[in-house]
Amino acid sequence: MAGFKFRLEKILQLKLSEESQIKLQLAAIRARMKIVEQEIAKLENQIVETGRNLAENCATGMNGLELQQWRLFIEMLNSLLNKKKEELAKIVEEEEQIRQRFLSVRRERRTMEKLKIRKFSAYLFEQDRVNRLYLDEVALRKFTYGGGRAES
């Protein structure tokens, strides 16, 4: 209907826009999360492989300095792994906050859309009421001034 105007349309459009922006933020943070998870998996594999190499070298014999270097290398890898896990935990926390904000905005948008539908239904009901009153008035005038008998 051309006469219907929802007073809160701009706010509804703002909520739709905000929801889209948050979806983009969620996609970006999930991509970051995937990259960090891949880095963690790579580091874990590297630690396992380094452990195997260390065992092979121990079997062939090595001096204390070489053993110390291997141990320091493995400690460095573990330290890096722990930092990546901390980074992942922060990303997961940030993702949860953004997801909660998204759910809140989506809830607000849905509420606005339901309100718009209710207002539109009320508008249609009022238009129907006005049209019936008009038709009743036309029929009453025709009956009153037009003779009131049915044409044969």
Buried (B, 14 or more C-beta within 10 A) or exposed (E): EEEEEBEEEEEBEBBBEBBEEBBEBBEEBBEBBEEBBEBBEEBBEBBEEBEEEBEEEEEEEBEEEEEEEBEEBBEEBEEBBEEBBEBBEEBEEBBEEBBEBBEEBBEBBEEBBEEBEEBEEEBEEEEEEEEEEEEEEEEEEEEEEEEEEEEE
